[in-house]
Protein backbone atom coordinates (compact mmCIF):
# COMPACT_ATOMS: atom_id res chain seq x y z
CA UNK A 1 0.00 0.00 0.00
CA UNK A 2 1.47 3.30 -1.06
CA UNK A 3 1.28 6.17 1.46
CA UNK A 4 1.30 9.87 0.63
CA UNK A 5 4.39 11.57 1.95
CA UNK A 6 3.65 15.19 2.71
CA UNK A 7 6.77 16.53 4.26
CA UNK A 8 4.51 18.84 6.28
CA UNK A 9 4.32 19.01 10.09
CA UNK A 10 2.58 16.10 11.73
CA UNK A 11 2.52 14.39 8.39
CA UNK A 12 -0.48 16.43 7.11
CA UNK A 13 -1.23 16.56 3.44
CA UNK A 14 -0.19 20.06 2.14
CA UNK A 15 -3.40 20.19 0.16
CA UNK A 16 -5.35 20.18 3.41
CA UNK A 17 -3.30 23.12 4.69
CA UNK A 18 -3.94 25.07 1.51
CA UNK A 19 -7.65 24.28 1.80
CA UNK A 20 -7.72 25.50 5.41
CA UNK A 21 -6.01 28.76 4.46
CA UNK A 22 -8.44 29.23 1.57
CA UNK A 23 -11.40 28.65 3.88
CA UNK A 24 -9.91 31.11 6.38
CA UNK A 25 -9.48 33.71 3.62
CA UNK A 26 -13.07 33.17 2.50
CA UNK A 27 -14.32 33.60 6.07
CA UNK A 28 -12.37 36.86 6.43
CA UNK A 29 -13.75 38.13 3.11
CA UNK A 30 -17.28 37.16 4.20
CA UNK A 31 -16.78 38.92 7.52
CA UNK A 32 -15.49 42.03 5.74
CA UNK A 33 -18.41 41.93 3.28
CA UNK A 34 -20.87 41.65 6.15
CA UNK A 35 -19.15 44.54 7.92
CA UNK A 36 -19.30 46.69 4.80
CA UNK A 37 -22.91 45.70 4.19
CA UNK A 38 -23.85 46.65 7.75
CA UNK A 39 -21.90 49.91 7.43
CA UNK A 40 -23.71 50.73 4.19
CA UNK A 41 -27.04 49.81 5.77
CA UNK A 42 -26.40 52.20 8.65
CA UNK A 43 -24.78 55.10 6.80
CA UNK A 44 -25.90 57.93 4.56
CA UNK A 45 -24.50 57.41 1.07
CA UNK A 46 -23.85 61.10 0.41
CA UNK A 47 -22.31 62.36 3.64
CA UNK A 48 -20.96 59.19 5.25
CA UNK A 49 -22.65 59.89 8.59
CA UNK A 50 -25.26 57.54 10.02
CA UNK A 51 -28.81 57.23 8.71
CA UNK A 52 -32.18 56.86 10.41
CA UNK A 53 -31.63 53.16 11.15
CA UNK A 54 -28.29 53.98 12.78
CA UNK A 55 -30.01 56.58 14.92
CA UNK A 56 -32.72 54.14 16.03
CA UNK A 57 -30.16 51.44 16.86
CA UNK A 58 -28.02 53.88 18.83
CA UNK A 59 -31.10 55.17 20.67
CA UNK A 60 -32.19 51.65 21.63
CA UNK A 61 -28.68 50.94 22.96
CA UNK A 62 -28.71 54.21 24.94
CA UNK A 63 -32.12 53.43 26.43
CA UNK A 64 -30.92 49.95 27.41
CA UNK A 65 -27.99 51.60 29.20
CA UNK A 66 -30.42 53.99 30.89
CA UNK A 67 -32.39 51.02 32.21
CA UNK A 68 -29.16 49.82 33.81
CA UNK A 69 -28.65 53.15 35.60
CA UNK A 70 -27.02 55.43 33.01
CA UNK A 71 -28.28 58.96 32.39
CA UNK A 72 -30.84 59.26 29.57
CA UNK A 73 -29.71 60.23 26.07
CA UNK A 74 -30.40 63.59 24.41
CA UNK A 75 -31.39 64.22 20.81
CA UNK A 76 -30.46 67.29 18.77
CA UNK A 77 -32.48 67.69 15.58
CA UNK A 78 -31.49 70.38 13.10
CA UNK A 79 -32.73 71.65 9.77
CA UNK A 80 -30.71 73.99 7.54
CA UNK A 81 -32.11 77.50 7.16
CA UNK A 82 -32.85 78.56 3.60
CA UNK A 83 -31.47 75.35 2.09
CA UNK A 84 -34.23 75.02 -0.51
CA UNK A 85 -33.51 78.49 -1.88
CA UNK A 86 -29.78 77.73 -1.92
CA UNK A 87 -30.40 74.48 -3.79
CA UNK A 88 -32.60 76.24 -6.36
CA UNK A 89 -30.03 78.96 -6.97
CA UNK A 90 -26.78 76.99 -6.71
CA UNK A 91 -27.85 73.65 -8.21
CA UNK A 92 -27.88 70.03 -7.05
CA UNK A 93 -24.11 69.50 -7.11
CA UNK A 94 -23.50 72.54 -4.92
CA UNK A 95 -26.33 71.45 -2.61
CA UNK A 96 -24.67 68.06 -2.16
CA UNK A 97 -21.38 69.77 -1.38
CA UNK A 98 -23.12 71.89 1.25
CA UNK A 99 -24.60 68.78 2.89
CA UNK A 100 -21.22 67.01 2.94
CA UNK A 101 -19.56 70.07 4.52
CA UNK A 102 -22.35 70.43 7.09
CA UNK A 103 -21.98 66.76 8.08
CA UNK A 104 -18.21 67.21 8.53
CA UNK A 105 -18.69 70.31 10.66
CA UNK A 106 -21.25 68.61 12.86
CA UNK A 107 -18.91 65.68 13.44
CA UNK A 108 -16.10 68.07 14.33
CA UNK A 109 -18.25 69.68 17.03
CA UNK A 110 -19.37 66.55 18.91
CA UNK A 111 -17.76 63.82 21.00
CA UNK A 112 -16.49 60.50 19.62
CA UNK A 113 -19.36 58.54 21.14
CA UNK A 114 -22.07 60.92 19.84
CA UNK A 115 -23.94 59.55 16.83
CA UNK A 116 -24.31 61.96 13.90
CA UNK A 117 -26.98 61.05 11.35
CA UNK A 118 -28.67 62.50 8.30
CA UNK A 119 -32.38 61.71 8.22
CA UNK A 120 -32.95 62.92 4.68
CA UNK A 121 -32.87 66.17 2.74
CA UNK A 122 -31.25 68.85 4.89
CA UNK A 123 -32.28 67.35 8.22
CA UNK A 124 -29.60 66.02 10.61
CA UNK A 125 -29.84 64.45 14.05
CA UNK A 126 -27.24 63.91 16.76
CA UNK A 127 -27.81 61.40 19.56
CA UNK A 128 -25.86 62.19 22.72
CA UNK A 129 -25.73 59.13 25.04
CA UNK A 130 -26.04 59.75 28.78
CA UNK A 131 -26.12 63.54 28.43
CA UNK A 132 -27.88 66.07 30.71
CA UNK A 133 -29.67 69.07 29.22
CA UNK A 134 -26.95 71.58 30.11
CA UNK A 135 -24.29 69.51 28.34
CA UNK A 136 -26.54 68.83 25.35
CA UNK A 137 -27.29 72.56 25.03
CA UNK A 138 -23.57 73.31 25.01
CA UNK A 139 -22.98 70.72 22.26
CA UNK A 140 -25.90 72.09 20.26
CA UNK A 141 -24.59 75.65 20.44
CA UNK A 142 -21.14 74.40 19.44
CA UNK A 143 -22.67 72.80 16.34
CA UNK A 144 -24.49 76.03 15.46
CA UNK A 145 -21.23 77.95 15.84
CA UNK A 146 -19.44 75.43 13.60
CA UNK A 147 -22.04 76.01 10.87
CA UNK A 148 -21.69 79.80 10.91
CA UNK A 149 -18.63 80.23 8.61
CA UNK A 150 -19.32 80.44 4.90
CA UNK A 151 -19.06 77.28 2.82
CA UNK A 152 -16.75 77.58 -0.19
CA UNK A 153 -18.37 76.37 -3.40
CA UNK A 154 -15.51 77.30 -5.72
CA UNK A 155 -16.99 80.22 -7.66
CA UNK A 156 -18.79 81.59 -4.63
CA UNK A 157 -19.46 80.90 -0.96
CA UNK A 158 -22.67 80.57 1.03
CA UNK A 159 -23.67 80.71 4.65
CA UNK A 160 -25.96 77.96 5.85
CA UNK A 161 -27.12 78.20 9.46
CA UNK A 162 -29.60 75.89 11.11
CA UNK A 163 -32.60 75.76 13.41
CA UNK A 164 -32.23 73.18 16.18
CA UNK A 165 -34.49 71.37 18.61
CA UNK A 166 -33.36 69.53 21.75
CA UNK A 167 -35.22 66.79 23.59
CA UNK A 168 -33.98 64.71 26.55
CA UNK A 169 -35.34 61.16 26.30
CA UNK A 170 -37.68 59.74 28.90
CA UNK A 171 -38.18 56.10 29.82
CA UNK A 172 -41.45 55.75 27.88
CA UNK A 173 -40.11 57.30 24.68
CA UNK A 174 -39.80 55.32 21.48
CA UNK A 175 -37.35 56.61 18.91
CA UNK A 176 -40.25 58.07 16.90
CA UNK A 177 -41.64 59.81 20.01
CA UNK A 178 -38.27 61.40 20.63
CA UNK A 179 -37.91 62.50 17.00
CA UNK A 180 -41.41 63.97 16.95
CA UNK A 181 -40.88 66.04 20.09
CA UNK A 182 -37.43 67.22 18.98
CA UNK A 183 -39.05 68.19 15.68
CA UNK A 184 -41.64 70.30 17.53
CA UNK A 185 -38.82 72.12 19.32
CA UNK A 186 -37.05 72.63 16.01
CA UNK A 187 -40.21 74.16 14.50
CA UNK A 188 -40.41 76.55 17.44
CA UNK A 189 -36.79 77.49 16.77
CA UNK A 190 -37.62 78.31 13.14
CA UNK A 191 -40.62 80.39 14.23
CA UNK A 192 -38.54 82.42 16.68
CA UNK A 193 -35.65 83.12 14.30
CA UNK A 194 -32.92 81.30 12.51
CA UNK A 195 -29.73 79.75 13.90
CA UNK A 196 -31.19 79.10 17.33
CA UNK A 197 -31.54 76.14 19.66
CA UNK A 198 -34.91 75.51 21.28
CA UNK A 199 -35.49 73.01 24.10
CA UNK A 200 -38.70 70.98 23.87
CA UNK A 201 -41.60 72.43 25.86
CA UNK A 202 -44.39 69.98 26.84
CA UNK A 203 -46.85 72.84 26.40
CA UNK A 204 -46.00 72.89 22.69
CA UNK A 205 -46.93 69.23 22.39
CA UNK A 206 -50.21 69.86 24.19
CA UNK A 207 -50.97 72.78 21.88
CA UNK A 208 -50.21 70.63 18.82
CA UNK A 209 -52.43 67.83 20.09
CA UNK A 210 -55.19 70.33 20.80
CA UNK A 211 -54.76 71.76 17.30
CA UNK A 212 -55.09 68.29 15.76
CA UNK A 213 -58.23 67.73 17.81
CA UNK A 214 -59.71 71.05 16.68
CA UNK A 215 -58.87 70.32 13.04
CA UNK A 216 -60.58 66.93 13.24
CA UNK A 217 -63.65 68.42 14.89
CA UNK A 218 -63.74 71.33 12.45
CA UNK A 219 -63.53 68.99 9.47
CA UNK A 220 -66.48 67.07 10.91
CA UNK A 221 -68.28 70.36 11.56
CA UNK A 222 -68.05 71.37 7.90
CA UNK A 223 -69.59 68.06 6.83
CA UNK A 224 -72.22 67.74 9.56
CA UNK A 225 -73.81 71.20 9.44
CA UNK A 226 -72.38 72.49 12.71
CA UNK A 227 -71.22 75.66 10.95
CA UNK A 228 -73.67 78.53 10.57
CA UNK A 229 -73.55 81.91 8.87
CA UNK A 230 -74.51 85.14 10.55
CA UNK A 231 -75.29 88.20 8.42
CA UNK A 232 -74.62 91.88 9.02
CA UNK A 233 -75.96 94.67 6.77
CA UNK A 234 -73.91 97.21 4.81
CA UNK A 235 -76.04 100.32 4.49
CA UNK A 236 -76.24 103.40 2.25
CA UNK A 237 -75.69 106.26 4.70
CA UNK A 238 -77.95 108.78 2.95
CA UNK A 239 -81.05 106.56 2.74
CA UNK A 240 -80.58 103.61 5.09
CA UNK A 241 -81.06 101.24 2.14
CA UNK A 242 -79.28 97.91 2.50
CA UNK A 243 -76.49 97.59 -0.06
CA UNK A 244 -74.97 94.34 1.05
CA UNK A 245 -74.87 91.61 3.64
CA UNK A 246 -71.59 90.31 5.02
CA UNK A 247 -71.58 86.57 5.75
CA UNK A 248 -69.74 85.77 8.98
CA UNK A 249 -69.11 82.15 9.91
CA UNK A 250 -69.72 80.73 13.38
CA UNK A 251 -69.16 77.22 14.74
CA UNK A 252 -72.10 75.82 16.68
CA UNK A 253 -70.07 73.25 18.63
CA UNK A 254 -72.12 70.44 20.23
CA UNK A 255 -70.17 70.73 23.50
CA UNK A 256 -68.73 74.26 23.66
CA UNK A 257 -71.62 76.14 22.07
CA UNK A 258 -71.16 79.02 19.65
CA UNK A 259 -67.49 79.54 18.80
CA UNK A 260 -66.40 82.80 17.16
CA UNK A 261 -64.23 82.71 14.01
CA UNK A 262 -61.12 84.21 15.65
CA UNK A 263 -60.89 80.97 17.67
CA UNK A 264 -60.87 78.56 14.75
CA UNK A 265 -60.00 80.45 11.55
CA UNK A 266 -56.27 80.73 12.48
CA UNK A 267 -56.15 76.96 13.05
CA UNK A 268 -57.86 76.37 9.70
CA UNK A 269 -55.31 78.65 8.00
CA UNK A 270 -52.33 77.01 9.70
CA UNK A 271 -53.41 73.46 8.82
CA UNK A 272 -54.68 73.91 5.26
CA UNK A 273 -58.33 73.41 6.17
CA UNK A 274 -59.17 77.01 5.26
CA UNK A 275 -59.83 76.11 1.60
CA UNK A 276 -62.53 73.58 2.51
CA UNK A 277 -64.02 76.00 5.03
CA UNK A 278 -63.98 78.80 2.45
CA UNK A 279 -65.80 76.69 -0.13
CA UNK A 280 -68.52 75.93 2.41
CA UNK A 281 -68.96 79.63 3.26
CA UNK A 282 -69.03 80.60 -0.43
CA UNK A 283 -71.68 78.08 -1.45
CA UNK A 284 -73.82 78.58 1.65
CA UNK A 285 -73.81 82.38 1.37
CA UNK A 286 -74.58 82.40 -2.36
CA UNK A 287 -77.40 79.91 -1.87
CA UNK A 288 -78.84 82.11 0.88
CA UNK A 289 -78.76 85.20 -1.35
CA UNK A 290 -80.70 83.32 -4.03
CA UNK A 291 -83.30 82.26 -1.42
CA UNK A 292 -83.75 85.86 -0.28
CA UNK A 293 -84.25 87.01 -3.85
CA UNK A 294 -86.85 84.32 -4.48
CA UNK A 295 -88.71 84.85 -1.20
CA UNK A 296 -91.64 87.26 -1.82
CA UNK A 297 -91.18 88.73 1.67
CA UNK A 298 -87.55 89.73 1.01
CA UNK A 299 -87.32 89.98 -2.77
CA UNK A 300 -87.69 93.78 -2.67
CA UNK A 301 -84.16 94.13 -1.31
CA UNK A 302 -81.59 94.01 -4.12
CA UNK A 303 -78.23 93.78 -2.38
CA UNK A 304 -74.95 91.92 -2.78
CA UNK A 305 -73.46 89.16 -0.64
CA UNK A 306 -70.03 89.88 0.88
CA UNK A 307 -67.74 87.05 1.97
CA UNK A 308 -64.20 87.07 3.31
CA UNK A 309 -61.40 85.53 1.26
CA UNK A 310 -58.15 84.15 2.69
CA UNK A 311 -54.62 84.34 1.31
CA UNK A 312 -54.86 80.59 0.67
CA UNK A 313 -57.84 81.17 -1.64
CA UNK A 314 -55.78 83.53 -3.80
CA UNK A 315 -53.05 80.91 -4.01
CA UNK A 316 -55.49 78.22 -5.18
CA UNK A 317 -55.77 77.57 -8.91
CA UNK A 318 -59.30 76.23 -8.34
CA UNK A 319 -60.66 79.26 -6.50
CA UNK A 320 -61.89 81.21 -9.55
CA UNK A 321 -63.68 78.10 -10.82
CA UNK A 322 -65.24 77.56 -7.37
CA UNK A 323 -66.64 81.11 -7.42
CA UNK A 324 -67.92 80.80 -10.99
CA UNK A 325 -69.58 77.43 -10.32
CA UNK A 326 -71.22 78.61 -7.09
CA UNK A 327 -72.80 81.59 -8.88
CA UNK A 328 -73.89 79.47 -11.84
CA UNK A 329 -75.53 76.85 -9.62
CA UNK A 330 -77.71 79.56 -8.01
CA UNK A 331 -78.27 81.48 -11.27
CA UNK A 332 -76.79 84.67 -9.82
CA UNK A 333 -74.94 87.39 -11.72
CA UNK A 334 -71.26 87.82 -10.74
CA UNK A 335 -71.84 91.40 -9.55
CA UNK A 336 -74.13 90.06 -6.81
CA UNK A 337 -71.02 88.75 -5.00
CA UNK A 338 -68.31 90.87 -3.37
CA UNK A 339 -65.13 89.20 -2.10
CA UNK A 340 -63.45 90.92 0.84
CA UNK A 341 -59.67 90.50 0.95
CA UNK A 342 -57.46 91.57 3.83
CA UNK A 343 -54.48 93.76 3.01
CA UNK A 344 -52.14 91.12 4.41
CA UNK A 345 -53.58 88.55 1.98
CA UNK A 346 -52.68 90.57 -1.14
CA UNK A 347 -49.80 92.84 -0.10
CA UNK A 348 -47.15 90.46 -1.50
CA UNK A 349 -48.85 90.72 -4.90
CA UNK A 350 -47.06 87.69 -6.36
CA UNK A 351 -47.76 86.23 -9.78
CA UNK A 352 -50.45 83.76 -8.65
CA UNK A 353 -52.24 86.44 -6.60
CA UNK A 354 -52.25 88.77 -9.61
CA UNK A 355 -53.58 86.00 -11.86
CA UNK A 356 -56.39 85.16 -9.42
CA UNK A 357 -57.39 88.79 -8.87
CA UNK A 358 -57.36 89.51 -12.61
CA UNK A 359 -59.45 86.39 -13.29
CA UNK A 360 -61.99 87.38 -10.63
CA UNK A 361 -62.16 90.88 -12.09
CA UNK A 362 -62.81 89.45 -15.56
CA UNK A 363 -65.49 87.20 -14.07
CA UNK A 364 -67.25 90.33 -12.83
CA UNK A 365 -67.40 89.79 -9.07
CA UNK A 366 -66.73 92.75 -6.77
CA UNK A 367 -63.38 92.96 -4.98
CA UNK A 368 -62.95 94.86 -1.72
CA UNK A 369 -59.96 95.47 0.57
CA UNK A 370 -60.99 94.73 4.15
CA UNK A 371 -59.61 96.55 7.22
CA UNK A 372 -58.12 99.30 5.03
CA UNK A 373 -55.76 101.52 7.00
CA UNK A 374 -54.74 98.88 9.53
CA UNK A 375 -51.51 97.98 7.78
CA UNK A 376 -49.93 98.83 4.45
CA UNK A 377 -52.30 101.40 2.97
CA UNK A 378 -51.02 104.00 0.53
CA UNK A 379 -52.38 105.72 -2.55
CA UNK A 380 -49.85 103.95 -4.78
CA UNK A 381 -50.86 100.63 -3.26
CA UNK A 382 -54.55 101.34 -3.94
CA UNK A 383 -53.95 102.30 -7.55
CA UNK A 384 -52.09 99.08 -8.32
CA UNK A 385 -54.72 96.64 -7.05
CA UNK A 386 -57.67 95.53 -9.22
CA UNK A 387 -60.29 96.25 -6.55
CA UNK A 388 -63.58 98.17 -6.60
CA UNK A 389 -63.90 99.35 -3.03
CA UNK A 390 -62.26 99.45 0.37
CA UNK A 391 -63.66 98.84 3.83
CA UNK A 392 -62.05 101.34 6.21
CA UNK A 393 -60.88 99.84 9.50
CA UNK A 394 -63.14 100.48 12.49
CA UNK A 395 -60.34 102.15 14.49
CA UNK A 396 -60.82 105.41 12.54
CA UNK A 397 -64.54 105.69 13.25
CA UNK A 398 -63.95 104.76 16.89
CA UNK A 399 -61.98 108.00 17.41
CA UNK A 400 -64.81 110.24 16.14
CA UNK A 401 -65.89 112.62 18.88
CA UNK A 402 -62.73 112.09 20.91
CA UNK A 403 -60.49 114.33 18.80
CA UNK A 404 -61.68 117.51 17.08
CA UNK A 405 -59.31 116.90 14.16
CA UNK A 406 -60.48 113.34 13.52
CA UNK A 407 -63.32 114.27 11.14
CA UNK A 408 -60.91 116.23 8.93
CA UNK A 409 -58.57 113.25 8.92
CA UNK A 410 -61.41 110.95 7.86
CA UNK A 411 -62.37 113.40 5.12
CA UNK A 412 -58.80 113.17 3.80
CA UNK A 413 -59.00 109.35 3.78
CA UNK A 414 -62.31 109.54 1.93
CA UNK A 415 -60.75 111.89 -0.62
CA UNK A 416 -57.85 109.46 -1.20
CA UNK A 417 -60.30 106.59 -1.73
CA UNK A 418 -62.40 108.60 -4.20
CA UNK A 419 -59.33 109.89 -6.06
CA UNK A 420 -58.37 106.28 -6.71
CA UNK A 421 -61.78 105.69 -8.28
CA UNK A 422 -62.96 103.45 -5.46
CA UNK A 423 -66.01 103.25 -3.20
CA UNK A 424 -65.54 103.21 0.57
CA UNK A 425 -67.38 101.31 3.28
CA UNK A 426 -66.87 102.67 6.79
CA UNK A 427 -66.85 99.98 9.43
CA UNK A 428 -67.57 100.20 13.16
CA UNK A 429 -70.42 102.74 13.14
CA UNK A 430 -72.17 102.48 16.51
CA UNK A 431 -74.10 105.76 16.87
CA UNK A 432 -76.33 108.03 14.80
CA UNK A 433 -73.82 110.85 15.35
CA UNK A 434 -71.02 108.83 13.77
CA UNK A 435 -73.21 107.91 10.80
CA UNK A 436 -74.20 111.56 10.25
CA UNK A 437 -70.63 112.82 10.58
CA UNK A 438 -69.43 110.38 7.95
CA UNK A 439 -72.33 111.23 5.63
CA UNK A 440 -71.47 114.94 5.99
CA UNK A 441 -67.97 114.42 4.54
CA UNK A 442 -69.19 112.43 1.56
CA UNK A 443 -68.96 108.88 2.84
CA UNK A 444 -71.61 106.77 1.17
CA UNK A 445 -71.67 103.35 2.86
CA UNK A 446 -71.36 102.08 6.42
CA UNK A 447 -71.48 99.01 8.61
CA UNK A 448 -71.70 98.58 12.36
CA UNK A 449 -73.86 97.88 15.38
CA UNK A 450 -75.85 101.08 14.81
CA UNK A 451 -77.35 99.45 11.72
CA UNK A 452 -77.40 95.94 13.11
CA UNK A 453 -75.34 93.24 14.79
CA UNK A 454 -74.56 90.01 12.92
CA UNK A 455 -77.71 87.89 13.01
CA UNK A 456 -78.46 84.24 12.21
CA UNK A 457 -80.31 83.62 8.97
CA UNK A 458 -83.83 83.40 10.43
CA UNK A 459 -83.53 86.68 12.35
CA UNK A 460 -81.90 88.50 9.44
CA UNK A 461 -84.61 87.26 7.09
CA UNK A 462 -87.28 88.49 9.49
CA UNK A 463 -85.61 91.91 9.68
CA UNK A 464 -85.44 92.10 5.89
CA UNK A 465 -89.16 91.35 5.73
CA UNK A 466 -90.04 94.04 8.30
CA UNK A 467 -88.23 97.10 6.97
CA UNK A 468 -86.88 98.95 3.99
CA UNK A 469 -84.23 100.97 5.77
CA UNK A 470 -81.68 100.61 8.57
CA UNK A 471 -81.67 101.24 11.46
CA UNK A 472 -85.21 100.14 12.30
PyMOL commands that set and color helices and strands:
alter all, ss='L'
color gray80, all
select helices_A, chain A and resi 9-11+14-42+52-67+83-90+92-108+133-148+175-192+202-223+261-263+265-271+274-294+311-314+319-329+334-336+343-346+351-363+379-384+394-398+406-419+432-440+457-466
alter helices_A, ss='H'
color red, helices_A
select strands_A, chain A and resi 74-80+115-120+123-128+151-152+157-158+162-168+197-199+227-236+242-253+257-259+304-309+337-342+366-372+389-392+423-427+445-447+455-456
alter strands_A, ss='S'
color yellow, strands_A
deselect
rebuild
show_as cartoon
